[in-house]
Amino acid sequence: MEDHPPYPSGLRLAGRRVLVVGGGHVAQRRIPGLLAAGAEVVVVSPSVTPAIEGQVLAGEVTWVERGFADEDLAATWYVIAATNDPAVNEQVSQAAELARIFCVRSDDGASATAWTPATGRYDGLTLAVLGRREPRRTAAVRDAIVNALHEGTVAADVRRPSVPGVTLVGGGPGHPELISVAGRRALMEADVVVADRLAPRELLGDLSATTEVVDVAKLPRGRAAAQEGINRLIVERALSGQHVVRFKGGDSFVFGRGFEEIEACREAGVAVRVIPGLSSPLAVPAVAGIPVTHRGVAHDFTVVSGHLPPGHPDSLVDWDAVGRLRGTLLLMMAVENASAIATCLLAAGRDPATPVAVVCDGSMPGERTVLTTLVEVGADVGRHAVRPPAIIVVGDVVAVAHPNVYGGRGPDEASVSRPWPS
Ligand SMILES: C[S@@+](CC[C@H](N)C(=O)[O-])C[C@H]1O[C@@H](n2cnc3c(N)ncnc32)[C@H](O)[C@@H]1O
């Protein structure tokens, strides 16, 4: 068996009984793929991992709570022998051979009648890589192919015909790896990409030469007019038969005016879909190492826009109510108004010593965090020349992340630069 390469074949297991002998971590790794293929999975093992037990309780998997017996193979199409006892795996393998059922062995690929390939999926394709039982190599080749497909370097000549419409893609906080797989794929399949200033622009460099990029950061100023122009542009392009990706920073529905674009599309009868993105008020503190909740410290967080100063007639924020909250505050677009906002929060009773982190350019090469307190934040934003984009994190979670600074054990990382990934 060993001298010949395996013959690749795609098993269609939907509704067919597959026996998994063993309930440990190897079995646990194999079961999700079998379930995704629609197989009727039966696990035979005296014990199973908590994850498999969860699948049993959810009714996804049948568990026969004992050791293997030859009759378990009845009505079975495919077997995985995955116990940690080679004698049991051998017994399963021999019984399967007699019954002419293909059998994978976790311990001895050389005597198995089937091997599990390294698999990947891309846009309806299933990729399977088989070697001569070299799991690291096959996984590396699989990863390289799947990555190339995502990056478009392999997909270039097999692009699906474009479907007219608009896809709103949230690009995440800025680092090109923090976009979703679906978002990246949509970019690769676009006829035209309409990109915002805060969208992860490095990704635009990977687009095919035939994809048009419209940089709306360069449209004339005046917010309402600019937004109307964008609405018109995406609708017109979609009506002319193009697939438009509207590419934004973070998530399109978090201070991203995404729904205005949806409404414009709907009014014009243009098909529109949304691919969510990692929104900066959660993603930016995370990459800077600051948890927005922490057991015993903060059980709620509130995201607030600070683009209008407190008291501004158009502001919809009740700053007095916000100041009475005790959980974490995540202030967006608040650099310019940091001082006025802090004054309001203090007046509403928030402790002047409340720890504050101002995280600028989160996940991007110039990322830096200024650590301060609520009473000092206005002055520190000026002193450290903080420029947008920044997330201002207010609350004791900042001290959880930086105990040396706030615990009086001397300075550690105030005003630090921490590019992501570090
Ligand atoms: C117009 S809002 C867009 C928010 C975006 N839709 C989201 O979900 O993250 C822009 C604000 O998001 C925040 N922001 C976005 N990206 C950021 C980043 N990489 N670092 C820090 N703040 C960021 C800043 O507060 C910035 O002023």
PDBQT file of the ligand as one rigid body, heavy atoms in Angstrom, charges set to zero:
ROOT
HETATM    1  C1  LIG A 501     -16.345  57.811  11.772  1.00  0.00    +0.000 C 
HETATM    2  S1  LIG A 501     -15.928  56.730  13.044  1.00  0.00    +0.000 S 
HETATM    3  C2  LIG A 501     -15.928  55.211  12.199  1.00  0.00    +0.000 C 
HETATM    4  C3  LIG A 501     -15.981  54.045  13.112  1.00  0.00    +0.000 C 
HETATM    5  C4  LIG A 501     -15.959  52.722  12.410  1.00  0.00    +0.000 C 
HETATM    6  N1  LIG A 501     -17.115  52.537  11.587  1.00  0.00    +0.000 N 
HETATM    7  C5  LIG A 501     -15.837  51.547  13.399  1.00  0.00    +0.000 C 
HETATM    8  O1  LIG A 501     -16.743  50.714  13.498  1.00  0.00    +0.000 OA
HETATM    9  O2  LIG A 501     -14.779  51.451  14.040  1.00  0.00    +0.000 OA
HETATM   10  C6  LIG A 501     -14.214  57.082  13.226  1.00  0.00    +0.000 C 
HETATM   11  C7  LIG A 501     -13.730  56.905  14.648  1.00  0.00    +0.000 C 
HETATM   12  O3  LIG A 501     -13.489  55.528  14.917  1.00  0.00    +0.000 OA
HETATM   13  C8  LIG A 501     -12.406  55.402  15.808  1.00  0.00    +0.000 C 
HETATM   14  N2  LIG A 501     -11.365  54.615  15.129  1.00  0.00    +0.000 N 
HETATM   15  C9  LIG A 501     -11.480  54.000  13.945  1.00  0.00    +0.000 A 
HETATM   16  N3  LIG A 501     -10.346  53.328  13.645  1.00  0.00    +0.000 NA
HETATM   17  C10 LIG A 501      -9.504  53.519  14.674  1.00  0.00    +0.000 A 
HETATM   18  C11 LIG A 501      -8.181  53.088  14.948  1.00  0.00    +0.000 A 
HETATM   19  N4  LIG A 501      -7.516  52.297  14.120  1.00  0.00    +0.000 N 
HETATM   20  N5  LIG A 501      -7.602  53.488  16.100  1.00  0.00    +0.000 NA
HETATM   21  C12 LIG A 501      -8.274  54.267  16.963  1.00  0.00    +0.000 A 
HETATM   22  N6  LIG A 501      -9.518  54.712  16.756  1.00  0.00    +0.000 NA
HETATM   23  C13 LIG A 501     -10.141  54.339  15.627  1.00  0.00    +0.000 A 
HETATM   24  C14 LIG A 501     -11.936  56.794  16.148  1.00  0.00    +0.000 C 
HETATM   25  O4  LIG A 501     -12.598  57.213  17.310  1.00  0.00    +0.000 OA
HETATM   26  C15 LIG A 501     -12.397  57.551  14.931  1.00  0.00    +0.000 C 
HETATM   27  O5  LIG A 501     -12.528  58.927  15.200  1.00  0.00    +0.000 OA
ENDROOT
TORSDOF 0
